[in-house]
Amino acid sequence: MPGVVPNEGPSVCIIGAGFSGLCGAIKLIQEVGTTNFEIFEMNKDIGGTWLCNTYPGCACDIPIHSYCFSFEKRADWRAQYATNKEIFKYLQEVSSKYDLYSKIRFEHCIQRLQWDNELQAWLVTIQNNRGTVITKKFDIVISATGSIRLPKIPEQFKNFKGPILHTAKWDESVDLINRRVAVVGTGASGIQVIPQVSKYATDLFVFQRKPSWIFPKIDFEFGRITKFLFRYIPFLLTLYHMVLFFLMELVWYAMRKNSWASKQATKVCNAFRKKQLGKRKDLYDKLTPAYDFGCQRTAFASDYYPVFTKANTSLITEKIDSVTTDSIITGDGSKYEIDAIVLATGFRITDYFAPMEIIDKNGDNVLPQWKKDAPSLFLGIASHNLPNLFILYGPNTSTGHNSVVLTVEMQMEWVVSCLRKMIDRKAKVVSINESAVRNYMKQLRDQFRLMVWDASLCSPWYTDELGRNVSIYPWQLSHFSKQVRTFNYNQLDFQ
């Protein structure tokens, strides 16, 4: 192991400079009163998802006023749904306001976290963009690596000799105008990119494994009067945030098995699909999901279905059998000659924090354990075997119906409380009781039995290779807030 660089005093390592990492840093400043932290970011700038995802049509899929920090509301958002560039600019402005750029080490990749029982601290192995590897000691680690990070690129596409674009690694130098383009995947990113690609491709082939449930997207620009009122009457802006929050909380009821709300949501989506497809009845069944509403992430789009009524667009539902240097061949033997491929195939969410290694207090490598047994974390944040380590937006923290930014804020509220207790007690180590984790995970599994996400047809976005749901938080976000506020701190162990 490379020599350890000393880092005396209570110190915090934050991994990642997206929404979660920035939130963690700001809360440490505001509520713990410390600036003794470093943020390590593998990319050249802040932003995480909103730096890396630049595909045409990339935008927030929930109202933007719900997808920003509650402590950094904006009165001047252009429209109800913000583009990736607008969100990225917002994060840059927030980072500058809190002087976070001076605390961020860009193009620094965390290779390994190892708990040292003797030092009662984490040894963090870091590689910079010059290839130099050092190890630093930190008292606390906040992992904010996120789940929308590692693109899923199926091996079979590597035979193709033309341009291959993944939505998470878009190459703007590739020109798709007047070319035959295949888009593989019709999930959240596929639904956004397909209408844009259809505008300039001569032929568009959309390869669909499962259709998505789609609500009409009610988008609009905020007028000058609205922005004025939001800016100069802050209560109205706060009220708008609250209204959006509770409206999205209501969507959760549609994700309960066989609920009235689920049936109504299904009717709305079916009617919307029928209206948008018009006379193309041949497309209706192909674009109708065979699984319950909410089982896969619900999309909002009003420009998606009309794409398939165009003469230059083909919807292929046969499974892809093989990919040659210039074509895609499906299971029924059909061959589609193409010039470029767009992969909207999602992310490797069950690789969790990979390629980083985490070695727990028992000397065990965490990733193989999680792959085998599934993660067991209290509130998706803390594990008994990982003292002084807090994970933001980790396993079982996506709500499927509300804002992950609010989830992260609530998680940091819990982290801050733990750190305050630790500081007050002059302790060096804090960890969650094993029994607290076990009881929480049992409650989680019991709740899943009431929800649509328990079904085998659910999205692989939500489940691991063994069909276990490792992504979704199965309650309302208001319940998460209650769990944080009513937490019994006797369930923490201090040393």
C-alpha positions in Angstrom: 0.0 0.0 0.0 1.4 3.5 -0.8 2.6 5.6 2.1 0.0 7.2 4.2 -0.2 11.0 4.0 -1.0 12.4 7.5 -4.3 14.2 7.9 -4.6 15.2 11.5 -7.8 16.1 13.4 -11.4 15.3 12.7 -11.6 15.1 9.0 -14.2 14.1 6.4 -13.7 12.6 2.9 -16.6 13.2 0.5 -16.6 11.0 -2.6 -18.4 12.6 -5.5 -19.4 16.2 -6.4 -23.0 15.7 -7.7 -26.1 16.6 -5.9 -25.4 14.3 -3.0 -21.7 15.3 -2.5 -22.5 19.0 -2.7 -25.4 18.6 -0.3 -23.1 16.7 2.1 -20.5 19.5 2.0 -23.0 22.3 2.5 -24.6 20.6 5.5 -21.3 20.1 7.1 -20.6 23.8 6.8 -24.1 24.9 7.9 -25.0 22.4 10.6 -21.8 20.9 11.9 -19.8 24.1 11.5 -16.8 22.4 9.9 -14.8 23.0 6.7 -12.4 20.2 7.5 -13.4 18.1 4.5 -12.2 17.3 1.0 -14.3 16.3 -1.9 -12.9 13.9 -4.4 -14.5 13.9 -7.9 -13.4 11.6 -10.8 -14.6 14.1 -13.5 -13.3 17.5 -14.5 -16.2 19.4 -13.0 -19.0 19.2 -10.5 -22.5 17.9 -11.5 -22.3 14.1 -11.5 -25.2 12.8 -13.6 -25.8 16.3 -15.0 -22.2 16.7 -16.2 -22.0 13.3 -17.9 -25.5 13.0 -19.4 -25.6 15.4 -22.4 -27.7 13.5 -24.9 -30.3 15.4 -27.0 -33.4 15.8 -25.0 -31.8 15.2 -21.6 -33.9 16.9 -18.9 -35.2 16.5 -15.4 -38.2 14.1 -15.5 -39.9 15.7 -12.5 -40.8 19.4 -11.9 -37.6 21.3 -11.4 -38.8 23.1 -8.3 -38.8 19.7 -6.6 -35.4 18.8 -8.0 -33.3 21.5 -6.3 -32.1 22.0 -2.8 -34.8 23.2 -0.4 -32.2 25.6 1.1 -31.3 26.9 -2.4 -34.7 27.5 -4.1 -34.7 29.3 -7.4 -37.4 31.8 -8.4 -36.3 32.2 -12.0 -36.5 28.6 -13.4 -37.4 29.0 -17.1 -39.9 26.2 -17.3 -41.5 23.4 -15.3 -39.0 20.8 -16.6 -35.4 22.0 -16.7 -32.8 20.8 -19.2 -29.6 19.1 -18.2 -27.7 22.3 -19.0 -29.9 24.4 -16.7 -29.5 22.0 -13.8 -25.7 21.8 -14.4 -25.5 25.7 -14.3 -27.6 25.7 -11.1 -25.1 23.3 -9.4 -22.2 25.4 -10.5 -23.8 28.5 -9.0 -24.5 26.7 -5.7 -20.9 25.4 -5.6 -19.6 28.9 -6.1 -21.8 30.4 -3.5 -20.5 28.0 -0.8 -16.9 28.2 -2.1 -16.9 24.5 -2.7 -14.6 24.5 -5.7 -11.6 25.2 -3.4 -12.5 22.0 -1.5 -12.8 19.7 -4.6 -10.0 17.6 -6.0 -11.1 17.1 -9.6 -10.0 14.0 -11.6 -9.2 12.2 -8.4 -10.5 8.6 -8.3 -11.0 6.8 -5.0 -9.6 3.3 -5.5 -10.1 1.8 -2.0 -11.5 2.5 1.4 -10.1 0.4 4.3 -11.1 0.7 7.9 -8.2 0.6 10.3 -9.3 -0.7 13.7 -6.1 0.5 15.4 -6.3 4.0 14.0 -10.1 4.1 14.2 -10.2 5.8 10.9 -10.5 5.2 7.1 -7.5 4.8 4.9 -8.5 6.2 1.6 -6.4 5.3 -1.5 -6.7 8.0 -4.2 -5.3 8.1 -7.8 -5.1 11.5 -9.5 -5.1 12.2 -13.3 -1.3 11.9 -13.5 -1.5 8.4 -12.1 0.0 9.2 -8.7 -1.5 7.1 -5.9 -1.6 8.2 -2.3 -3.3 7.0 0.8 -4.8 9.6 3.3 -6.4 9.0 6.7 -9.9 10.4 7.3 -12.0 10.1 10.4 -15.3 10.1 8.4 -16.2 9.1 4.9 -19.4 10.2 3.1 -19.9 8.2 -0.1 -21.9 10.2 -2.7 -21.1 8.2 -5.8 -24.7 7.8 -6.9 -26.2 5.0 -8.9 -26.5 6.7 -12.4 -22.8 6.4 -12.9 -21.6 3.3 -14.7 -23.2 2.8 -18.2 -24.5 -0.6 -19.0 -23.0 -1.6 -22.4 -24.0 -5.1 -23.5 -21.0 -7.1 -24.9 -22.8 -8.0 -28.1 -22.6 -4.4 -29.4 -18.9 -4.4 -29.5 -18.9 -6.1 -32.9 -20.4 -3.0 -34.5 -17.9 -0.9 -36.4 -19.9 2.3 -36.7 -20.4 4.9 -34.0 -21.9 3.7 -30.7 -23.3 6.3 -28.4 -24.5 5.6 -24.9 -26.8 8.2 -23.5 -24.4 8.6 -20.5 -21.4 9.1 -22.7 -22.7 11.2 -25.6 -20.2 12.2 -28.3 -21.4 15.5 -29.8 -18.9 15.1 -32.7 -20.9 12.2 -34.1 -23.3 13.4 -36.8 -26.5 11.4 -37.0 -28.1 13.6 -39.7 -29.4 11.5 -42.7 -28.1 8.3 -41.2 -29.8 5.0 -40.3 -29.9 4.9 -36.5 -30.8 2.2 -34.1 -31.9 3.2 -30.5 -31.7 0.3 -28.1 -33.8 0.8 -24.9 -37.1 2.6 -24.2 -36.7 3.5 -20.5 -36.3 7.0 -19.1 -33.4 8.1 -21.2 -34.7 6.3 -24.3 -38.0 8.1 -24.1 -36.2 11.5 -24.0 -33.6 10.8 -26.8 -35.8 9.0 -29.3 -37.9 12.0 -30.3 -34.8 14.0 -30.8 -33.0 11.4 -33.0 -36.1 11.0 -35.1 -35.8 14.6 -36.2 -32.6 14.0 -38.2 -32.3 10.3 -38.9 -33.4 9.0 -42.3 -34.4 5.7 -40.8 -34.9 5.1 -37.0 -35.1 1.6 -35.6 -36.2 1.5 -32.0 -35.5 -1.8 -30.3 -37.8 -2.3 -27.3 -37.6 -5.0 -24.6 -40.4 -3.6 -22.4 -42.6 -0.6 -23.0 -42.9 2.1 -20.3 -45.9 3.5 -18.6 -46.1 7.1 -19.8 -48.1 10.1 -18.5 -48.7 13.2 -20.6 -46.0 15.8 -19.9 -47.5 19.1 -18.8 -44.7 21.5 -19.4 -44.9 25.2 -19.5 -42.6 28.3 -19.2 -42.9 30.5 -16.1 -44.0 34.0 -17.0 -42.3 37.2 -15.7 -45.1 37.8 -13.2 -44.8 34.4 -11.7 -41.0 34.7 -11.4 -41.5 38.2 -9.9 -43.9 36.8 -7.3 -41.7 33.9 -6.5 -38.7 36.2 -6.0 -40.3 38.9 -3.9 -42.9 36.9 -2.0 -40.8 33.9 -0.9 -43.8 32.3 0.9 -45.4 31.7 -2.6 -42.3 29.9 -3.8 -42.2 27.8 -0.6 -45.9 27.0 -1.0 -45.4 25.9 -4.6 -42.6 23.6 -3.5 -45.0 22.1 -0.8 -47.8 21.6 -3.3 -45.5 19.8 -5.7 -44.2 17.6 -2.9 -47.6 16.5 -1.7 -48.9 15.9 -5.3 -46.0 13.6 -5.9 -46.5 11.9 -2.6 -50.0 11.0 -3.9 -48.5 9.1 -6.8 -47.2 6.6 -4.2 -50.7 5.3 -3.7 -50.7 4.2 -7.4 -47.8 1.9 -6.6 -49.7 -0.2 -4.1 -50.8 -3.6 -5.4 -54.3 -3.6 -6.8 -55.1 -0.1 -5.5 -57.8 2.2 -6.8 -55.1 4.8 -7.6 -53.1 2.2 -9.6 -56.2 1.4 -11.7 -56.9 5.1 -12.3 -53.3 5.7 -13.3 -53.4 2.8 -15.7 -56.6 4.1 -17.3 -55.0 7.6 -17.8 -51.9 6.1 -19.4 -53.9 3.8 -21.7 -56.2 6.6 -22.8 -53.2 8.9 -23.5 -51.5 6.2 -25.5 -54.6 5.5 -27.6 -55.1 9.2 -28.3 -51.5 9.8 -29.3 -51.3 6.8 -31.6 -54.5 7.7 -33.4 -55.2 5.2 -36.2 -52.1 3.2 -35.6 -53.8 0.4 -33.7 -51.0 -1.9 -34.7 -48.7 -0.1 -32.3 -51.1 0.0 -29.3 -50.4 -3.5 -28.0 -46.7 -3.2 -28.6 -46.5 0.0 -26.6 -48.7 -1.3 -23.7 -46.8 -2.6 -20.7 -47.6 -6.1 -19.5 -46.6 -5.2 -15.9 -48.3 -3.1 -13.2 -48.2 0.6 -13.3 -45.1 1.9 -11.3 -43.3 -1.4 -11.5 -40.8 0.4 -13.8 -40.0 4.1 -13.6 -43.0 6.0 -14.9 -42.1 8.6 -17.6 -43.7 11.9 -18.6 -43.6 12.7 -22.3 -45.9 14.1 -24.9 -43.5 13.8 -27.9 -42.7 10.1 -27.7 -45.6 8.1 -29.0 -46.1 10.3 -32.1 -42.5 9.3 -33.2 -43.8 5.8 -34.0 -46.4 7.1 -36.4 -43.8 8.6 -38.7 -42.8 6.8 -41.9 -39.1 6.8 -41.0 -39.5 5.0 -37.6 -39.8 1.3 -36.9 -40.6 -0.3 -33.6 -38.9 -3.7 -33.1 -40.0 -5.8 -30.2 -38.2 -9.0 -31.2 -35.2 -9.8 -29.0 -31.8 -8.8 -30.4 -30.0 -12.0 -31.3 -26.7 -10.7 -32.6 -24.9 -7.6 -33.8 -22.6 -7.6 -36.9 -20.2 -4.9 -38.1 -23.1 -3.0 -39.8 -26.4 -4.5 -38.7 -28.6 -5.8 -35.9 -30.2 -9.2 -36.3 -33.2 -10.2 -34.2 -34.5 -13.6 -33.0 -36.9 -14.0 -35.9 -34.0 -13.6 -38.4 -34.8 -10.1 -39.5 -31.7 -8.0 -40.3 -31.6 -4.2 -39.9 -28.7 -2.4 -41.6 -27.6 0.7 -39.7 -25.0 3.4 -39.6 -25.0 4.2 -35.9 -26.3 2.8 -32.6 -27.6 4.8 -29.6 -27.6 2.7 -26.4 -30.3 3.8 -23.9 -29.5 0.7 -21.9 -29.3 2.2 -18.5 -26.7 1.8 -15.8 -24.9 -0.9 -13.7 -26.7 0.1 -10.5 -25.9 -3.2 -8.7 -22.2 -2.6 -9.1 -22.9 0.0 -6.4 -19.6 1.9 -5.6 -17.4 -0.1 -8.1 -14.6 0.0 -9.2 -13.9 1.4 -5.7 -13.2 -1.3 -3.1 -14.5 -1.0 0.5 -12.9 -3.1 3.2 -15.0 -3.3 6.4 -13.9 -3.5 10.0 -13.7 -7.3 9.8 -11.3 -7.1 6.8 -14.0 -8.3 4.3 -14.5 -6.8 0.8 -18.0 -5.3 0.9 -19.0 -5.6 -2.8 -18.9 -9.4 -3.1 -20.9 -9.6 0.1 -23.6 -7.2 -1.3 -23.7 -9.1 -4.6 -24.3 -12.3 -2.7 -26.6 -11.3 0.1 -27.9 -7.9 -1.1 -27.0 -4.7 0.9 -28.3 -4.2 4.4 -28.2 -0.6 5.4 -30.1 1.5 7.9 -32.1 4.1 5.9 -29.8 3.2 3.0 -27.1 5.1 4.8 -25.2 3.0 7.5 -24.0 -0.5 8.0 -22.9 -2.0 11.4 -19.6 -3.2 9.8 -18.8 0.1 8.3 -18.2 2.5 11.2 -17.9 6.3 10.4 -19.1 5.6 6.8 -22.3 7.2 5.5 -23.7 6.4 2.1 -25.9 9.0 0.3 -28.4 7.8 -2.3 -27.4 4.3 -1.7 -29.4 1.0 -2.0 -33.2 1.2 -1.4 -33.4 5.0 -1.4 -35.0 5.8 -4.8 -38.7 6.5 -4.2 -39.9 6.0 -7.8 -42.4 8.9 -7.2 -40.7 11.8 -5.6 -37.4 13.8 -5.6 -34.1 12.0 -4.8 -32.7 15.5 -3.9 -35.1 15.7 -1.0 -34.2 12.1 0.0 -30.5 13.1 0.1 -31.3 16.2 2.2 -33.1 14.0 4.7 -30.3 11.5 4.8 -27.8 14.3 5.5 -30.1 15.4 8.4 -29.6 12.0 9.9 -25.8 12.0 9.2 -25.5 15.5 10.8 -27.3 14.3 13.9 -25.0 11.3 14.2 -21.9 13.5 13.8 -23.1 16.0 16.4 -23.7 13.1 18.9 -20.2 11.8 18.1 -18.6 15.2 18.6 -20.6 15.9 21.8 -19.4 12.6 23.3 -15.8 13.2 22.2 -16.1 9.8 20.5 -13.9 8.7 17.6 -16.2 6.0 16.2 -19.9 5.8 15.5 -21.8 2.9 14.0 -25.4 1.6 13.9 -26.5 -1.4 16.0 -26.7 -4.6 14.1 -30.2 -5.2 15.5 -31.3 -1.8 14.2 -30.2 -2.7 10.7 -31.8 -6.1 10.9 -35.2 -4.7 12.1 -35.2 -2.0 9.4 -34.5 -4.4 6.6 -37.3 -6.7 7.8 -39.7 -3.7 7.7 -38.5 -2.9 4.2 -39.1 -6.5 3.0 -42.5 -6.6 4.6 -43.5 -3.3 2.9 -42.4 -4.5 -0.5 -45.0 -7.3 -0.3 -47.7 -4.6 -0.4 -46.2 -2.8 -3.4 -45.9 -3.4 -7.2 -42.1 -3.6 -7.0 -42.3 -7.0 -5.5 -43.3 -8.5 -8.9 -40.9 -10.5 -11.1 -41.8 -8.5 -14.2 -40.4 -5.3 -12.6 -37.6 -3.3 -14.1 -34.0 -4.6 -13.8 -33.3 -1.0 -12.9 -34.8 -1.8 -9.5 -33.6 -5.3 -9.0 -30.3 -7.2 -8.8 -29.4 -10.4 -10.7 -31.3 -12.5 -8.3 -34.5 -10.4 -8.6 -34.1 -8.7 -5.2 -35.2 -5.1 -5.1 -32.1 -3.1 -4.1 -33.1 0.3 -5.4 -36.5 1.4 -4.3 -37.6 2.8 -1.0 -41.1 1.4 -0.6 -42.8 4.1 1.5 -43.7 7.7 0.9 -40.9 10.3 1.3 -42.8 11.8 4.2 -42.3 8.5 6.0 -38.6 8.7 5.5 -38.6 12.1 7.1 -40.5 10.7 10.0 -38.0 7.8 10.4 -35.2 10.4 10.5 -36.9 12.7 13.0 -38.0 9.9 15.4 -34.8 7.9 15.3 -33.7 6.5 18.6 -30.1 7.4 19.0 -29.6 4.6 21.5 -29.3 2.4 18.4 -25.9 4.0 17.8 -22.7 2.6 19.2 -19.9 5.0 20.1 -16.3 4.4 21.0 
